[in-house]
Structure formats: structure tokens, C-alpha cells
Amino acid sequence: MEKNMTQWYEELATNEDMTIERAVAFLEREAHPRSFSEIIEKFCPADDPKKILTAGLKENHQDLAAGSVEKRVRGWFQGKHGVEKSDAVELCYILELDLEQADDFVALLAEERFHWRDPEEIIDIFALAHHYSYAQAKALKEQLLPCLPREQETPSPKEEMFTALVKRDVLRLRNEEELKSFLFENSARLGKLHNNAYRLFIDRLDLLESPPPDYIDDSKTGMTIRDILLEYMYIGNVSQAKERARKTKKGELRDDDAFILSAAQKNILKYWPDETTLSKMKSRAMDVTRKVLILLLLATEEGFQSDLDEDDWLYEEPEEYSREEAFADIYGRLNQTLLDCGFSTLDARVPFDWMVLYSICVDDIFDADLRMRGLIRRMFPEDGN
């Protein structure tokens, strides 16, 4: 069922006959983000998963009132609030997931997989791989984390520790003593922020702020962060939509001007960047988000990647490629980039990701921005127009 639903969403996003008007209608009426219940049922086929989660959380947090735990779980199932990554990791222990299942589960709930450079998450990875309980993992963190040297993450990390190498070494750890030695020996190269995502973020931001003379789109020369937000992150539409929704909720707008966000619109606006967040990401005061990275990748995408070397273009015309080939090319590269940065791949069941799929399914990649802009303007019109 899940596979068929996802495939249907993908087919709609890549359908040549899907106009922007039809795409917006689909997003507003039929695009329903994957619910918490759907995700839980995939990993916990029991008759009453709510009961299992509630019991597990009560066991893990005996200092909390039973009513507050029940309210928290009820809120997740009712979609009243999202699940933070730390909560998703805790649920992995309660559901007794193995490491591979846990990584997929966390990605679905938090749009981010385990971060193999984060000392705290390395302990979780070790604990899940060795079938620890949440209490045992918590005790291990309380024992090890306060003892680790506190390293300041710099804007330009001088030493790279490739995720693949970390993953290989962590998966080889056999006991707590080896885990402790690994964390202490590598503390200078570990950290909570995603290095690959940061490097790519800075590269793409520089390309817009100070593009080289031979950059393919010289219209982007000398853009400020504010310019980038307006041009490629549509902050004008987004800010007004958020403000109108806030005023509607407070009863400050008349019925004709009321703007109630749908589930799809809430998903699209979630973690949408503003000038403050972009500046904090640039100075490394906060981590680069998946949404910001995708928007920057779309803003600076240069199209189909030919196999020809630069010199070969002097003697040989590049082969013609179809719309399907161009889509497969950028789709594959986007997904690989997201994986390399520790994020989940594009998922047609996620409204924002569906918009990305629809936007990149064009004959000319430079039209992708026009599609995304058209979707945003129709879903979140400025001044209500």
C-alpha cells in the first residue's frame, strides 16, 4: 500500500500534463503528509501501538505525570505537533528496532538520519546496535559525554573525518571500553553540525553572492542574503502567509481575509528560512537544514551533467537528452547529495519534496525555478491576491 501510494504521488509530480494550477490543486486537496500513525504502523504492527509508546515513555520518564505523557503521545497521533529527532531516537528503543530500522524510522520522522559525527548519536548508534534499552543508553551518555573535551566547531573545519570512515569504525566497536576510546581519540574531529552540508551551503551561497566571471547565470551577480531570500526562497510570500495565518488564528482577520493553513501548507512552511537563520547557518551558529540546502541547490543547478570532458566539447557535440533523462540525472544527483549530507532522500509523500520533484521535471532545468516560484505564489499569494 505504502509503495503504491508513493509511486502514485511520483507519477503525478512527473506527469507532463500537470500544470501549475493542477499541481497547486493537488497539493491543497489531496497531498497529505505521511502521518505519525502510518509511520508507527510500518515499524510496529501491533494492535495498539499507542499503548506501547505510552507505556515505554512512562517507564523512561517516571518523574513525569502520567497525564502529560499520554497527552504527548496523543498529540503525535493526532498530528498536533511534530516529533523532534531526540524523541524519534527514544522511540527506536521502545519499539526495539535494529540499527537499520532505526535509521529509516528517524529519517521518516525527522527528515534526517543518524549523524555519525555527533558523539551523542554515536552512543545511540552503538547502543541500538548492541540492543541496549533506553535507560542503559542514557546511563552511558551520562557517563561519557561530560568527560569528552569540548571542541568549538569552526566555520571552516580544518580536518575532515569522512562519514563512511566513522561509520566503519563505529560499527566495529565491540564493547563500551572501545566506544569510550574511540570518542576520546577522535573528539577533535567529531561534532553536532553536518560538515558536508555546511561546505555545500557555503559553496552555493558564494556562487550567488560572488559568482565567478564564467558563471553560467550572470544575473545572480552580487546578491545579498536578503536578495537570495526574496529571489530563491520566496520570503515575501512565505512571511505574509505566516502572518495572515497567525492573525487568523487570533481572530484578527475578517472571514474574507482569513487564511487557515492546510496540513500540506504547514509541511511546506516548516523550517522555512529567514534572514536570521541563514546568517546563523553561515556563521555556524546553527546547523544547515535540509530545506535550505535543497532550495540553494535548485537556485544554482546548472542542468544535465554530460559525460564529455571540457576539452571534448571543442570537437564533439553533446548528445541530445530527453526530458526523462534530464529528470533522472538531477533527481539522482539531488538524492545522492542529500544522503552525503546525512539527510533523507526526496520523498513524494512529503508535500515540499513533491514540489521539488514537480519543479525539476522540466525540459530545461532553468525552468525549475519558474515552476517552484509559480507553486509558491499560488499557494501563498502576497496580500491575499
C-alpha positions in Angstrom: 0.0 0.0 0.0 2.8 2.4 1.0 4.8 1.7 -2.1 1.7 2.1 -4.4 0.8 5.4 -2.8 4.3 6.8 -3.1 4.5 5.7 -6.7 1.2 7.4 -7.5 2.5 10.7 -5.9 5.7 10.4 -8.0 3.8 9.8 -11.2 1.6 12.8 -10.6 4.6 15.0 -9.9 6.4 14.0 -13.2 3.3 13.9 -15.4 3.8 16.2 -18.4 0.2 17.3 -18.4 0.4 18.5 -14.7 0.1 22.3 -15.0 1.0 24.6 -12.1 -2.8 25.2 -11.4 -3.4 21.4 -11.2 -0.3 20.9 -9.1 -1.5 23.5 -6.6 -5.0 22.0 -6.5 -3.4 18.6 -5.8 -1.2 19.9 -3.0 -4.1 21.7 -1.4 -6.8 19.0 -1.7 -5.0 15.6 -1.9 -1.4 15.8 -0.8 -1.5 14.5 2.8 1.9 14.3 4.6 2.6 10.8 5.9 1.0 10.7 9.3 2.7 9.6 12.6 0.3 6.7 12.7 1.3 5.5 9.2 5.0 5.6 10.2 4.5 3.8 13.5 2.3 1.1 12.0 5.1 0.4 9.5 7.6 -0.3 12.3 5.1 -1.5 15.0 2.4 -3.8 13.5 0.9 -4.4 17.0 -2.8 -3.9 17.5 -2.3 -0.9 19.9 1.0 0.9 19.2 -0.3 4.0 21.1 -0.4 1.8 24.3 3.2 0.5 23.6 4.6 4.0 23.1 2.8 5.4 26.2 4.0 2.5 28.4 7.6 2.9 27.1 7.7 6.7 27.7 6.2 6.3 31.2 8.9 3.7 32.0 11.7 6.0 30.7 10.3 9.2 32.4 9.0 8.1 35.7 9.4 11.7 37.0 6.7 12.9 34.6 3.0 12.8 35.3 1.2 10.0 33.5 -1.3 12.5 32.1 1.5 14.6 30.4 3.0 11.5 28.8 -0.4 10.4 27.5 -1.1 13.9 26.1 2.3 13.9 24.4 1.6 10.6 22.6 -2.0 11.6 21.8 -0.6 14.8 20.2 1.7 12.8 18.0 -1.0 10.5 16.8 -3.4 13.4 16.2 -0.8 15.4 14.3 -1.0 18.3 16.6 2.8 18.6 16.8 5.8 17.0 15.2 8.4 14.6 16.6 11.8 16.0 17.5 14.8 13.9 16.4 15.7 13.1 20.1 12.1 11.8 20.6 12.3 9.7 17.4 15.5 8.1 18.7 13.9 7.3 22.0 11.0 5.7 20.3 13.5 3.4 18.5 14.4 1.9 21.9 10.8 1.5 22.9 10.0 -0.3 19.6 13.2 -2.4 19.9 14.3 -1.5 16.4 17.6 -2.7 15.0 20.0 -0.1 13.7 18.9 -0.2 10.1 15.3 0.1 11.0 16.0 2.9 13.5 17.9 4.9 10.8 14.9 4.6 8.4 12.4 5.4 11.2 14.3 8.5 12.4 14.6 9.7 8.8 10.9 9.5 8.2 10.0 11.4 11.4 12.8 13.9 11.4 13.9 14.1 7.7 17.4 13.4 9.0 19.3 10.2 9.5 21.7 9.4 12.3 24.6 11.8 12.4 27.8 9.7 12.6 30.0 12.6 13.8 27.8 13.6 16.7 29.1 11.9 19.9 25.7 11.6 21.5 24.3 10.0 18.4 27.3 7.7 18.1 26.4 6.4 21.6 22.8 5.8 20.4 24.1 4.0 17.3 26.3 1.8 19.5 23.5 1.2 22.0 20.9 0.3 19.3 23.4 -2.0 17.5 24.0 -3.8 20.8 20.3 -3.9 21.8 20.6 -1.6 24.8 17.5 -0.3 26.5 16.8 3.5 26.6 17.8 3.6 30.3 21.1 1.8 29.5 21.9 4.2 26.7 21.0 7.2 28.8 23.4 6.0 31.6 26.2 5.5 29.1 25.7 9.1 27.8 25.7 10.5 31.3 29.0 8.6 31.9 30.8 9.5 28.7 29.6 12.8 27.4 30.6 15.1 30.3 34.2 13.7 30.1 34.7 14.5 26.4 36.8 17.6 25.5 34.6 20.4 24.4 35.6 21.3 20.9 34.4 24.6 19.3 33.0 23.9 15.8 34.6 26.4 13.4 33.1 27.9 10.3 35.7 26.1 8.2 36.6 22.8 9.8 40.3 22.1 9.1 40.2 18.3 9.4 37.6 16.2 7.7 36.5 12.9 9.1 34.5 11.2 6.4 31.2 9.7 7.5 32.0 6.4 5.7 35.2 6.0 7.8 33.4 6.9 11.0 30.6 4.5 10.2 33.0 1.7 9.5 34.9 2.3 12.8 31.8 2.7 15.0 30.2 -0.5 13.6 33.4 -2.3 14.6 33.1 -1.3 18.3 32.6 -4.4 20.4 32.2 -3.0 23.9 31.9 0.2 26.0 35.6 0.4 26.5 36.2 0.5 22.8 33.4 3.1 22.4 35.0 5.3 25.1 38.4 5.1 23.5 37.0 5.9 20.1 35.2 9.0 21.4 38.2 10.3 23.3 40.7 9.7 20.4 38.5 11.4 17.8 36.8 14.1 19.9 38.6 16.9 17.9 37.1 15.6 14.7 33.6 15.0 16.0 30.7 17.5 16.3 27.0 18.1 16.1 27.0 20.0 12.9 27.0 18.5 9.4 30.3 19.3 7.7 29.3 18.2 4.2 26.0 20.1 4.3 27.9 23.2 5.6 30.5 23.1 2.8 27.9 22.7 0.1 25.8 25.5 1.7 28.8 27.9 1.7 29.8 26.9 -1.9 26.3 27.6 -3.3 25.8 30.7 -1.2 29.2 32.1 -2.5 28.1 31.3 -6.1 25.1 33.6 -5.6 26.9 36.3 -3.6 30.1 36.4 -5.6 29.9 34.3 -8.7 33.0 33.7 -10.8 33.2 35.6 -14.2 32.4 32.5 -16.2 29.3 31.5 -14.1 26.5 30.4 -16.4 23.9 32.9 -14.9 25.5 36.3 -14.5 22.1 37.8 -13.5 22.9 36.5 -10.0 26.0 38.6 -9.6 26.4 40.3 -6.2 23.3 39.1 -4.4 22.9 39.8 -0.7 21.4 37.3 1.7 18.2 39.3 1.6 18.2 39.2 -2.3 18.6 35.4 -2.1 15.8 35.1 0.3 13.5 37.1 -1.9 14.5 35.6 -5.2 15.1 31.9 -4.4 13.4 31.3 -1.1 10.3 33.4 -1.8 10.4 35.0 1.7 7.9 37.7 0.7 5.1 35.1 0.0 6.1 32.9 3.0 6.3 35.8 5.5 2.9 37.1 4.5 1.3 33.7 4.6 2.7 33.0 8.1 1.5 36.4 9.3 -2.0 36.0 7.9 -2.3 32.5 9.4 -1.2 33.9 12.8 -3.8 36.7 12.6 -6.5 34.3 11.5 -5.8 32.1 14.5 -6.0 35.1 16.8 -9.3 36.2 15.2 -7.8 39.4 13.9 -8.9 39.0 10.3 -12.4 39.0 8.8 -13.7 35.9 7.2 -12.9 37.1 3.7 -9.3 37.6 4.6 -8.9 34.5 6.8 -6.1 32.2 5.9 -6.1 28.7 7.5 -3.0 26.6 6.7 -3.7 23.1 5.4 -1.5 20.1 6.5 0.3 20.4 3.2 1.0 24.1 3.6 2.2 23.6 7.2 4.7 21.0 5.9 5.9 23.3 3.2 6.4 26.2 5.6 8.1 24.1 8.3 11.6 25.3 9.0 11.4 27.8 6.1 14.5 30.1 6.4 14.6 33.8 7.1 17.5 36.3 7.2 18.4 35.4 10.8 18.5 31.6 10.3 20.6 32.0 7.1 23.1 34.2 8.8 23.3 31.8 11.7 23.9 28.9 9.4 26.6 30.9 7.6 28.4 31.7 10.9 27.9 28.1 12.0 25.8 29.2 15.0 23.2 26.6 13.8 23.2 23.6 11.5 22.2 23.8 7.9 18.7 22.5 7.4 17.6 20.1 4.6 15.1 22.6 3.2 17.7 25.4 2.9 20.1 23.1 1.2 17.5 21.9 -1.3 16.5 25.5 -2.2 20.1 26.5 -2.7 20.8 23.5 -4.9 17.8 24.4 -7.1 18.9 28.0 -7.3 22.4 27.1 -8.5 21.6 24.0 -10.6 23.4 24.1 -14.0 21.5 21.3 -15.7 22.3 18.0 -17.3 25.8 16.7 -16.4 27.4 15.4 -19.7 30.0 12.7 -19.7 32.1 14.8 -22.1 35.2 16.4 -20.7 35.5 20.2 -21.1 38.1 19.8 -24.0 35.8 17.3 -25.8 33.2 20.0 -26.3 35.5 21.6 -28.9 35.4 18.6 -31.1 32.1 16.8 -30.4 28.6 18.0 -30.0 26.9 16.7 -26.8 24.2 14.2 -27.3 20.6 15.2 -27.2 18.9 14.1 -24.0 15.3 13.6 -23.2 13.1 15.2 -20.5 13.1 11.8 -18.7 17.0 11.6 -18.9 17.4 15.1 -17.6 15.0 14.4 -14.7 16.7 11.2 -13.8 20.0 12.9 -13.8 19.2 15.7 -11.4 16.9 13.5 -9.3 19.8 11.1 -8.8 22.3 13.8 -8.0 19.9 15.5 -5.5 19.3 12.3 -3.7 23.0 11.4 -3.5 23.8 14.9 -2.2 21.2 14.6 0.5 22.5 11.2 1.5 26.1 12.5 1.6 24.9 15.3 3.9 23.0 13.0 6.3 19.5 13.9 5.1 16.7 11.7 3.8 16.2 11.5 0.1 13.3 13.1 -1.8 10.0 11.6 -0.8 7.0 12.2 -3.0 4.7 11.7 0.1 6.2 14.9 1.6 4.5 18.0 0.1 7.6 20.1 -0.1 9.5 17.2 -1.7 6.6 16.7 -4.1 7.0 20.4 -5.2 10.7 19.8 -5.8 10.0 16.7 -7.9 7.4 18.7 -9.9 9.8 21.6 -10.3 12.8 19.6 -11.6 10.7 17.6 -14.1 11.2 20.1 -17.0 12.8 20.1 -20.4 15.2 22.9 -19.3 16.4 22.9 -15.7 16.4 26.7 -15.7 12.6 26.4 -15.8 12.6 24.6 -12.5 12.8 28.0 -10.7 9.8 29.2 -12.6 7.8 26.2 -11.6 8.7 26.4 -7.9 8.0 30.2 -7.9 4.7 29.6 -9.6 3.7 27.0 -7.0 4.7 29.2 -4.0 2.9 32.3 -5.4 -0.3 30.4 -5.9 -0.2 28.6 -2.6 0.9 31.7 -0.6 -0.2 34.8 -2.5 1.1 38.1 -1.3 -1.5 40.4 0.1 -4.1 37.6 -0.3 -4.1 38.1 -4.1 
